[in-house]
């Protein structure tokens, strides 16, 4: 949800459940984008169960888009200006600081 500081103009940016919902674990936001770290429930490690980043507009229009199509961990996102986000990425087997100026889209 997003709302003004006084609680007015409440808007759902992502549904809590069902189609389009995410297993939100952490979020960071700028004026232009909300970046959500997802961490699906799992009992084993696989690409599908590792943390991934999604980005959605603050008005909720357009739905969530993947920030990166990389395999592996994508953790500790930090919003910058616009849609730019920085995060730690473990795709290569090493931990890299990564920056992306816009979402990658659907992967």
C-alpha distances in whole Angstrom, upper triangle without the diagonal:
4,7,10,12,14,11,11,10,7,6,4,6,7,9,9,13,16,16,14,12,13,15,12,15,14,12,13,13,15,15,15,13,11,13,13,16,16,19,20,22,26,29,31,30,30,28,26,25,25,21,20,18,16,14,12,12,9,9,9,13,15,13,14,17,19,20,24,26,28,29,28,26,23,22,21,19,19,18,21,21,20,19,21,20,23,23,26,27,30,31,34,35,35,32,31,29,27,26,24,24,22,20,23,22,23,25
4,7,9,11,9,9,8,6,5,6,7,10,12,13,16,19,19,16,15,16,17,15,17,15,13,13,11,13,12,13,12,10,13,14,17,18,21,23,25,29,32,33,33,32,30,28,27,27,23,22,19,17,14,12,11,7,8,9,13,15,14,15,18,20,20,24,27,29,30,30,27,24,23,21,19,19,17,19,18,17,17,20,19,22,23,26,28,31,32,35,36,36,32,31,29,27,25,24,23,21,20,24,22,24,26
4,6,8,5,6,5,4,6,9,10,13,15,16,19,22,22,20,19,20,21,18,20,18,16,15,13,14,13,15,14,13,17,17,21,22,25,26,28,32,36,37,36,36,34,32,31,30,27,25,23,20,18,15,14,10,10,12,15,18,18,19,22,24,24,28,30,32,34,33,31,28,26,24,22,21,19,21,20,19,20,22,22,25,26,29,31,34,35,39,40,39,35,34,32,30,28,27,25,24,24,27,26,27,30
4,5,5,5,6,7,9,12,13,17,19,20,23,26,26,23,22,23,24,21,23,21,18,17,15,15,13,15,16,15,19,20,23,25,28,29,32,35,39,40,39,39,37,35,34,33,29,28,25,23,20,18,16,12,12,15,17,21,21,21,24,26,26,30,33,35,36,36,33,30,28,26,24,22,20,21,20,19,20,23,23,26,28,31,33,36,37,41,42,40,37,36,33,31,29,28,26,25,25,29,28,30,33
4,5,7,9,10,13,15,16,19,21,21,25,28,28,26,24,25,25,22,23,21,18,17,15,15,14,17,18,17,20,21,24,26,28,30,32,36,39,40,40,40,38,36,35,34,30,29,26,24,22,20,18,14,15,18,21,24,23,24,26,28,28,31,34,36,37,36,33,30,28,26,24,22,20,21,21,21,22,24,24,26,28,31,33,36,38,41,42,41,37,36,33,32,30,29,28,27,27,31,30,32,35
4,6,9,10,13,16,18,21,22,22,26,29,29,27,26,26,27,24,25,23,21,21,19,19,18,20,21,20,23,24,27,28,31,32,34,38,41,43,42,42,41,39,37,36,33,32,29,27,25,23,21,17,17,20,22,26,25,26,29,31,31,34,37,39,40,40,37,34,31,29,27,26,24,25,24,24,25,28,28,30,31,34,37,40,41,44,45,44,40,39,36,35,33,33,31,30,30,34,33,35,37
4,7,7,10,13,15,18,18,19,22,25,26,24,23,24,24,22,23,22,20,20,18,19,17,20,20,18,21,22,25,26,28,30,31,35,38,40,40,40,38,36,35,34,31,30,27,25,23,21,19,15,15,17,20,23,23,24,27,29,29,33,35,37,38,38,35,32,30,28,26,25,23,25,25,24,25,27,27,29,30,33,35,38,40,43,44,43,39,39,36,35,33,32,30,29,29,32,31,32,35
4,6,9,12,15,18,19,20,23,25,26,24,23,24,26,24,25,24,21,21,19,20,18,19,20,19,22,23,26,27,30,31,33,37,40,42,41,41,39,37,36,36,32,31,28,26,23,21,18,15,14,16,19,22,22,24,27,29,30,33,36,38,39,39,36,33,32,30,28,27,24,26,25,24,25,28,28,31,32,35,37,40,41,44,45,45,41,40,37,36,34,32,30,29,29,32,31,32,35
4,6,10,12,15,17,18,21,23,23,22,21,23,25,22,25,23,20,20,18,18,16,17,18,17,21,21,25,26,29,30,32,36,39,41,40,40,38,35,35,34,31,29,26,24,21,18,16,12,11,13,15,19,19,21,24,27,27,31,33,36,37,37,35,32,31,29,27,26,23,25,23,22,22,26,26,29,31,34,35,38,39,43,44,43,40,39,36,34,32,30,28,26,26,29,28,29,32
4,7,10,12,13,14,18,20,20,19,18,19,21,19,21,20,18,18,17,18,16,17,16,15,19,19,22,23,26,27,29,32,36,37,37,36,35,32,31,31,28,27,24,21,19,16,14,11,10,11,14,17,17,19,22,25,25,29,31,33,35,35,32,29,28,27,25,24,22,24,23,22,22,25,25,28,29,32,33,36,37,40,41,41,38,37,34,33,30,29,27,25,25,28,26,27,30
4,6,9,10,12,15,17,17,15,15,17,19,17,20,19,17,17,15,16,15,15,14,13,16,16,20,21,23,24,27,30,34,35,34,34,32,29,29,29,26,24,21,18,16,13,11,9,7,8,10,14,13,15,18,21,22,26,28,30,32,32,30,27,26,25,23,23,21,23,22,20,19,23,23,26,27,30,31,34,34,38,39,39,36,35,32,30,28,26,25,22,22,25,23,23,27
4,6,7,9,12,14,14,12,11,13,15,14,17,17,15,16,15,17,16,15,14,12,15,14,17,18,20,21,23,27,30,32,31,30,29,26,25,26,23,21,19,16,14,11,11,9,8,6,10,12,11,12,16,19,20,24,25,28,29,29,27,25,24,24,21,22,20,23,22,20,19,22,22,25,25,28,29,31,32,35,36,36,34,33,31,29,27,25,24,22,20,23,21,21,24
4,7,9,12,14,13,10,10,11,14,12,15,15,12,14,12,14,14,13,10,9,11,11,15,15,18,19,22,25,29,30,29,28,26,23,23,23,20,18,15,12,10,7,7,6,6,4,7,10,8,9,13,15,17,20,22,24,26,26,24,22,21,21,18,19,17,19,19,17,16,19,18,21,22,25,25,28,28,32,33,33,31,30,27,25,23,21,20,18,16,19,17,18,21
4,6,9,10,10,7,6,8,11,10,13,14,12,14,14,16,16,15,12,10,11,10,13,13,16,16,19,22,26,27,26,25,23,20,20,20,18,16,14,11,10,8,10,10,10,6,9,10,7,8,12,14,16,19,20,23,24,24,22,20,20,20,18,19,18,21,21,19,17,20,19,21,21,24,24,26,27,30,31,32,29,29,27,25,24,22,21,18,16,18,16,16,19
4,5,7,8,6,5,8,11,11,15,16,15,17,17,20,20,19,16,14,15,13,15,14,16,16,18,21,25,26,26,25,24,21,20,21,19,18,16,14,14,12,13,13,12,9,12,13,10,10,14,16,19,22,22,25,25,25,24,22,22,23,21,22,22,25,25,23,21,23,22,25,24,26,27,28,29,32,33,34,32,31,30,28,27,25,25,22,19,21,19,18,20
4,7,9,9,6,8,9,9,13,14,14,17,18,21,22,21,18,15,16,13,15,13,15,14,16,19,23,25,25,24,23,20,19,20,18,18,17,15,16,14,16,15,15,13,15,16,13,13,16,18,20,23,24,26,25,25,23,22,21,22,21,23,22,26,26,25,23,25,23,25,24,26,26,28,29,32,33,33,31,31,30,29,28,26,27,24,22,23,21,20,22
4,7,8,5,8,9,11,14,17,17,20,21,24,25,24,21,18,18,15,16,14,15,13,14,18,21,23,23,23,22,19,18,20,18,18,18,16,17,16,18,18,18,15,17,17,14,14,17,18,21,23,23,25,25,25,24,23,23,24,23,25,25,28,29,27,25,27,25,27,26,27,27,28,28,32,33,34,32,32,31,30,29,28,28,25,22,24,21,19,21
4,6,6,9,11,13,17,19,19,22,23,26,26,25,22,19,19,17,18,15,16,14,15,18,22,23,24,23,22,18,18,20,19,18,19,16,18,17,19,20,19,15,17,16,13,13,16,18,21,23,23,25,24,25,24,23,24,26,25,27,26,30,30,28,26,28,26,28,27,29,28,29,29,32,33,35,33,33,32,31,30,28,29,26,22,23,20,18,20
4,6,9,12,14,18,20,19,22,22,25,25,23,20,18,18,16,17,15,17,15,17,19,23,24,24,22,21,17,18,20,19,17,17,15,16,15,17,18,17,14,14,13,10,11,14,15,19,21,20,23,23,24,24,23,24,25,24,26,25,28,29,26,24,26,25,27,26,28,27,28,27,31,32,34,32,32,31,29,28,26,26,23,20,20,17,15,17
4,7,10,12,15,17,16,19,19,21,22,19,16,15,15,13,14,13,15,14,17,19,23,24,23,21,20,16,17,18,17,15,14,11,12,11,13,15,15,11,12,10,7,7,10,12,15,18,18,20,21,22,21,20,21,22,20,23,22,25,25,23,20,22,21,23,23,25,24,26,25,29,30,31,29,29,28,26,25,23,23,19,16,17,14,12,15
4,7,9,12,14,14,17,18,20,21,20,17,14,14,11,12,10,12,11,14,17,21,22,21,20,19,16,16,17,15,14,13,11,12,11,14,15,15,12,13,13,9,9,12,13,16,18,18,21,21,21,20,18,19,20,19,21,21,24,25,23,20,22,21,23,22,23,23,24,24,28,29,30,28,28,27,25,25,23,23,20,17,18,16,15,16
4,5,9,11,11,15,16,19,21,19,16,13,11,8,9,6,9,8,11,14,18,19,18,17,16,13,12,13,11,10,10,9,11,11,15,15,17,13,15,15,11,9,11,11,14,16,16,18,18,18,16,15,15,17,16,18,19,22,23,22,19,20,18,20,18,20,20,21,21,25,25,26,24,25,24,22,22,21,22,19,16,17,15,14,15
4,6,9,11,15,17,20,22,21,18,14,13,9,8,5,6,5,8,11,15,16,16,16,15,12,11,11,10,10,11,11,13,14,17,18,19,16,19,18,14,12,14,13,15,17,17,18,18,17,15,14,14,15,15,18,19,23,25,24,21,22,19,20,18,19,19,20,20,24,24,25,23,24,23,22,23,22,23,21,18,19,18,17,17
4,6,8,11,13,17,19,19,15,12,10,6,6,5,7,8,11,14,18,19,18,18,17,15,13,13,10,10,10,9,11,12,15,15,17,15,18,18,14,12,14,13,14,16,18,19,18,17,15,13,12,13,13,15,16,20,22,21,18,19,17,18,16,17,18,19,20,24,24,24,22,22,21,20,21,20,21,19,17,19,18,17,18
4,7,11,14,18,20,20,17,13,11,7,6,5,6,9,11,14,17,18,17,18,17,15,13,12,9,10,10,11,13,15,18,18,20,18,21,21,18,15,16,15,15,17,19,19,18,16,13,12,10,10,11,14,15,19,22,22,19,19,16,17,14,15,16,18,19,23,23,23,20,21,20,19,20,20,22,21,19,20,20,20,20
4,7,10,14,17,17,14,10,8,6,5,7,9,12,14,17,20,21,19,20,19,18,15,14,10,11,10,11,12,14,16,16,19,17,20,20,17,15,16,15,14,16,19,19,19,17,14,12,9,8,8,10,12,16,18,19,17,17,13,14,12,14,15,17,19,23,23,22,19,19,18,17,18,18,19,19,17,19,20,20,21
4,7,10,13,14,10,7,6,4,6,9,12,15,17,20,23,24,22,22,20,19,18,16,12,12,9,9,9,11,13,12,15,14,17,18,15,13,14,14,13,16,18,19,20,19,15,13,11,9,8,8,9,13,15,15,13,14,11,12,12,14,16,19,20,24,24,23,20,20,17,17,16,16,17,16,15,18,18,19,20
4,7,11,11,9,6,5,7,9,12,15,18,21,23,27,27,25,25,23,22,21,18,15,13,10,11,10,11,12,11,15,15,18,18,16,14,15,14,13,16,19,20,21,20,17,14,11,9,7,6,6,9,11,12,11,11,9,10,11,14,16,19,21,24,25,24,20,19,16,15,14,14,14,14,14,17,18,20,21
4,7,8,6,4,6,9,11,15,18,21,24,26,30,30,28,28,25,24,23,21,18,16,12,12,9,10,10,8,12,13,15,16,15,14,14,15,13,17,20,21,23,23,20,16,15,13,10,8,6,8,9,9,9,10,9,12,13,17,19,22,24,26,28,26,23,21,18,17,15,14,13,13,14,17,18,20,22
4,5,5,6,9,12,15,18,21,24,27,30,33,33,31,30,28,27,26,24,21,18,15,14,11,11,10,9,12,14,16,17,17,15,16,17,14,18,21,23,25,25,22,19,17,15,12,9,6,7,6,6,7,9,9,12,15,18,20,24,25,28,29,28,24,22,19,17,15,14,12,12,14,18,18,21,23
4,6,8,11,14,18,21,24,27,30,33,36,36,34,33,30,29,29,27,24,21,18,16,12,11,9,7,10,13,14,16,17,16,17,18,17,20,24,25,28,28,26,22,21,19,15,13,10,9,8,7,9,11,12,16,18,22,24,28,28,31,33,31,28,26,22,21,18,16,14,14,15,19,19,22,25
4,7,10,13,17,19,23,25,29,31,35,35,33,31,28,27,28,26,22,20,16,14,10,9,6,6,9,11,12,13,14,13,14,16,14,18,21,23,26,26,24,21,20,19,15,13,10,10,8,5,6,9,11,15,17,21,23,26,27,29,31,30,27,25,22,19,16,14,11,11,12,16,16,19,22
4,6,10,13,16,19,22,25,28,31,31,29,28,25,24,24,22,19,16,12,10,6,6,5,6,9,10,11,11,11,10,11,12,11,15,18,20,22,23,21,17,17,16,12,11,8,10,9,7,5,8,9,13,15,19,20,23,24,27,28,28,25,23,20,17,15,13,11,9,10,14,14,16,19
4,6,10,13,16,18,22,25,28,28,26,26,23,22,21,20,16,14,10,8,6,5,6,6,10,9,12,12,11,9,11,12,11,15,18,19,21,21,19,15,15,14,11,10,8,11,11,10,8,10,10,13,14,17,19,22,23,26,27,26,23,22,19,17,15,14,13,11,11,14,14,16,19
4,7,10,13,16,19,22,25,25,23,22,19,18,18,16,13,10,7,6,4,7,9,10,13,12,14,14,12,9,9,9,8,12,15,16,18,17,15,12,11,11,7,8,7,11,12,11,9,10,8,10,11,14,15,18,19,22,23,23,20,18,16,14,13,12,12,11,10,13,13,15,16
4,6,10,12,16,18,22,22,20,20,17,16,15,14,10,8,6,5,6,8,11,12,15,13,15,15,12,9,10,10,9,12,15,16,17,16,14,11,10,10,8,10,10,14,16,15,12,13,11,12,11,14,15,17,18,22,23,22,20,19,17,16,15,14,15,14,12,14,14,15,16
4,7,10,13,15,19,18,17,16,14,13,12,10,6,6,5,7,9,12,15,16,18,16,19,18,15,11,12,10,10,12,14,14,14,13,10,8,7,8,7,10,12,15,18,18,15,15,12,12,10,11,12,14,15,19,19,19,17,17,15,15,15,15,17,15,13,15,15,15,16
4,6,10,12,16,16,14,14,12,11,9,8,5,5,6,8,11,13,16,17,20,17,19,18,15,11,12,10,11,13,14,14,14,13,10,9,9,11,11,14,15,19,21,21,18,18,15,15,13,14,14,15,16,20,20,20,18,19,18,17,18,17,19,18,15,16,16,15,15
4,7,9,12,12,11,12,11,10,7,7,5,7,9,11,14,17,20,21,23,20,23,21,18,15,15,13,15,15,15,15,14,12,10,10,10,12,13,16,18,22,24,24,21,21,18,18,15,15,14,15,16,19,19,20,18,19,19,19,20,20,22,21,18,19,19,17,17
4,6,10,11,11,11,11,8,6,7,7,9,12,13,16,18,22,23,24,21,23,22,18,15,16,15,16,17,16,17,15,13,12,13,13,16,17,20,22,25,27,27,24,24,21,21,18,18,17,17,17,21,21,22,21,22,23,22,23,23,25,23,20,20,19,17,17
4,7,9,10,12,13,10,7,9,10,13,15,17,20,22,25,26,27,24,26,25,22,19,20,18,20,20,20,20,17,16,14,16,16,18,19,23,25,28,31,30,27,27,24,24,21,21,20,19,20,23,22,24,23,25,25,25,26,26,29,27,24,24,23,21,20
4,6,7,9,11,9,6,9,11,14,17,19,22,24,28,29,30,27,29,28,24,21,22,20,22,21,20,19,16,15,14,16,17,19,21,25,27,30,33,33,29,29,26,25,22,21,20,18,19,22,21,23,22,24,25,25,27,27,30,28,25,25,24,22,21
4,7,10,13,12,9,11,14,17,20,22,26,28,31,32,34,31,33,31,28,25,25,23,25,24,23,21,18,16,16,19,19,22,24,27,30,33,36,36,33,32,29,28,24,23,21,20,20,23,21,23,23,26,27,28,30,30,33,32,29,28,28,25,24
4,6,10,10,8,9,13,16,19,22,25,28,32,33,35,32,33,32,28,25,25,22,23,22,21,19,15,14,14,17,18,21,23,27,29,33,35,35,32,31,28,27,23,21,19,17,17,19,18,20,21,23,25,26,28,29,32,30,27,26,26,24,22
4,7,8,6,7,10,13,17,20,23,26,30,31,33,31,32,30,27,23,23,20,21,19,17,16,12,10,10,14,15,18,21,24,27,30,33,33,29,28,25,24,20,18,16,13,13,16,14,17,17,20,22,22,25,25,29,27,25,23,24,22,19
4,5,5,6,10,12,16,18,22,25,28,30,32,29,30,28,25,22,20,17,19,17,15,13,9,8,10,13,15,19,21,24,26,29,32,31,28,27,24,23,20,18,15,13,12,15,14,17,17,19,22,21,24,24,27,26,22,21,21,19,16
4,5,5,9,9,13,15,19,22,25,28,30,27,27,25,22,19,17,14,15,13,11,9,6,6,8,11,14,17,18,22,24,26,29,28,25,24,21,20,17,16,13,11,10,13,13,16,16,17,19,18,21,20,23,22,19,17,18,16,13
4,6,8,9,12,14,18,20,24,26,27,24,25,23,20,17,16,13,15,14,12,11,9,9,10,12,14,18,19,22,24,27,29,28,24,24,21,21,18,18,15,14,13,16,16,19,19,20,21,20,22,21,24,22,19,17,17,14,12
4,7,9,12,14,18,21,24,26,28,25,26,24,21,18,17,15,16,15,14,13,10,9,9,11,13,16,17,21,23,26,29,28,25,24,21,21,18,17,15,14,13,17,16,18,18,20,21,20,22,22,25,23,20,19,19,17,15
4,6,10,13,17,20,23,25,27,24,26,24,21,17,16,13,14,13,12,11,8,6,6,8,9,13,14,18,20,23,26,26,23,22,19,18,14,13,11,10,10,14,13,15,14,16,17,17,19,19,22,21,18,18,18,17,15
4,7,10,14,17,20,22,24,22,23,22,19,15,14,11,12,11,12,11,10,8,5,6,6,10,11,15,17,20,23,23,19,19,15,15,11,11,10,10,11,15,15,15,14,15,15,15,16,17,19,18,16,16,17,16,15
4,7,10,14,17,19,21,19,20,18,16,12,11,8,8,8,9,9,9,8,7,5,7,10,10,14,15,18,20,20,16,16,13,13,10,11,9,11,11,15,16,16,15,15,15,13,14,14,16,15,12,12,13,12,11
4,7,10,14,16,18,16,17,16,13,10,8,6,5,7,9,10,11,11,9,6,8,9,8,11,12,15,17,16,13,12,10,10,9,11,10,13,13,17,18,18,16,15,14,12,12,11,13,12,9,10,11,12,12
4,7,10,13,15,13,14,12,10,6,5,4,5,8,10,12,14,14,13,10,11,13,10,12,12,15,16,15,11,12,11,12,12,14,14,16,16,20,21,22,19,18,17,15,14,12,13,11,8,9,9,10,11
4,7,9,12,10,11,10,8,5,5,6,6,10,12,15,17,17,16,13,14,14,11,12,10,13,13,12,8,10,9,12,13,16,16,19,19,22,24,24,21,20,18,15,14,11,11,9,7,9,9,11,13
4,6,8,6,8,7,6,5,7,9,10,13,16,18,20,21,20,16,17,17,14,14,12,15,14,12,9,12,12,15,16,19,20,23,23,26,28,28,25,24,22,19,17,14,13,11,9,12,11,12,15
4,5,5,6,7,8,8,10,12,12,16,19,21,24,24,23,20,20,19,16,16,13,14,13,10,9,12,13,17,19,22,23,26,26,29,31,31,28,26,23,21,18,16,14,11,11,14,13,15,18
4,5,8,10,10,11,13,15,15,19,22,24,26,27,25,21,21,20,17,16,13,15,14,11,11,14,15,18,20,23,24,28,28,31,33,32,29,28,25,23,20,18,16,14,14,17,16,18,21
4,6,9,10,11,14,17,18,21,24,26,28,29,27,24,24,23,20,20,17,18,17,14,14,17,18,22,23,27,28,31,31,34,36,35,33,31,28,26,23,21,19,16,16,19,17,19,22
4,7,6,8,11,15,16,19,21,24,26,27,25,22,22,22,19,20,17,19,18,16,14,18,18,21,22,25,26,29,29,32,34,34,31,30,28,25,23,20,19,16,15,17,15,16,20
4,6,9,11,15,16,20,21,24,26,28,27,24,24,25,21,22,19,20,19,16,15,18,19,23,24,27,27,30,29,33,35,35,33,31,29,26,24,21,19,16,14,17,14,15,19
4,7,8,12,14,17,18,22,24,25,25,22,23,24,21,21,19,21,19,16,14,17,18,22,23,26,25,28,27,30,33,33,31,29,27,24,22,19,17,14,12,14,11,12,15
4,7,10,13,15,16,20,21,23,22,20,21,22,19,20,18,20,20,17,14,17,17,21,21,24,23,26,25,28,30,31,29,27,26,23,21,18,18,14,12,13,10,11,14
4,7,9,12,13,16,18,19,18,16,17,18,15,17,16,18,18,16,13,15,15,17,17,20,19,22,21,25,27,27,25,24,22,20,18,16,16,12,9,11,8,9,12
4,6,9,10,13,15,17,17,14,16,17,15,17,15,17,18,15,12,13,13,16,16,18,17,20,19,22,24,25,23,21,20,17,16,13,13,10,6,7,5,6,9
4,5,7,10,12,13,13,11,13,15,13,15,15,17,18,16,12,13,12,14,13,15,14,16,15,18,20,21,19,18,17,14,14,11,12,10,6,6,5,6,7
4,7,9,12,13,12,9,12,13,10,12,12,14,15,13,10,10,8,10,10,12,12,14,14,17,19,19,17,15,14,11,10,7,9,7,4,5,7,9,9
4,5,9,10,11,8,11,14,12,14,14,16,18,16,13,12,11,11,10,12,10,12,11,13,16,16,15,13,13,10,10,8,11,9,7,5,8,9,8
4,7,9,11,10,14,16,15,18,18,20,21,20,16,16,14,15,13,14,11,13,10,13,16,17,16,15,15,13,13,11,14,12,9,7,8,8,5
4,6,8,8,12,15,15,18,19,20,22,22,18,17,15,14,12,12,8,9,6,9,12,13,13,12,13,11,13,12,15,14,12,10,12,12,9
4,7,9,12,16,16,19,21,23,25,25,21,20,17,16,14,13,9,8,5,9,10,13,13,13,15,13,16,15,19,18,15,13,15,13,10
4,7,10,13,14,18,20,22,25,25,22,20,17,16,12,10,7,6,4,8,8,10,10,11,13,13,16,16,20,19,17,15,17,16,14
4,6,10,11,15,17,20,23,23,20,18,15,13,10,8,6,5,6,10,9,10,9,10,12,12,14,15,19,18,16,16,18,17,15
4,7,8,11,14,16,19,20,16,15,11,10,7,6,5,7,8,11,12,12,10,10,10,9,11,12,15,15,13,14,15,16,14
4,6,9,12,15,19,19,17,15,11,9,6,5,6,8,11,14,14,13,10,10,10,10,12,14,17,17,15,16,18,19,18
4,7,10,13,17,18,16,14,10,8,5,6,9,11,14,17,17,15,12,12,10,11,12,14,16,17,16,18,20,21,20
4,7,10,13,14,12,10,6,6,4,7,10,13,15,18,18,17,13,12,10,10,10,11,13,13,13,15,17,19,19
4,7,10,12,11,9,6,5,6,10,12,16,18,20,21,19,16,14,11,10,10,11,12,13,14,17,19,21,21
4,7,8,8,6,5,7,9,13,15,19,20,23,24,22,19,17,13,12,10,10,10,11,12,16,17,20,21
4,7,7,5,6,7,11,14,17,21,22,24,25,23,20,17,14,12,9,10,9,11,13,17,19,22,23
4,6,6,8,11,14,18,20,24,25,27,29,27,23,21,17,15,12,11,9,11,13,17,19,22,24
4,6,9,12,15,19,21,24,25,27,29,28,25,22,19,16,12,11,8,8,11,15,16,20,22
4,6,10,13,17,18,21,22,24,26,25,22,20,17,14,10,8,6,5,8,11,13,16,18
4,7,10,14,15,19,19,21,24,22,19,16,13,10,7,6,4,6,9,12,14,17,18
4,7,10,12,16,17,19,21,19,16,14,11,8,6,6,7,8,9,12,14,17,18
4,7,9,13,15,17,18,16,13,10,7,6,4,7,9,11,12,14,16,19,19
4,6,10,12,14,15,13,10,8,6,5,7,9,12,13,13,14,17,19,18
4,7,9,11,12,10,6,6,5,6,9,12,15,16,16,16,19,20,19
4,6,8,9,8,6,5,6,7,10,12,15,16,15,15,17,18,16
4,6,6,6,5,7,9,10,13,15,19,19,18,17,20,20,18
4,6,7,8,8,11,11,14,15,19,19,17,16,18,18,15
4,5,7,8,12,12,15,17,20,21,20,18,21,21,18
4,7,9,13,14,18,19,23,24,23,21,24,23,20
4,6,10,12,16,18,22,23,22,21,24,25,22
4,7,9,13,16,20,21,20,20,23,24,21
4,6,10,13,16,18,18,18,21,22,20
4,7,10,14,16,16,17,20,22,21
4,7,10,12,13,13,17,19,18
4,7,9,11,12,15,18,18
4,6,7,9,12,15,15
4,7,9,12,16,17
4,7,9,12,14
4,5,9,10
4,7,8
4,6
4
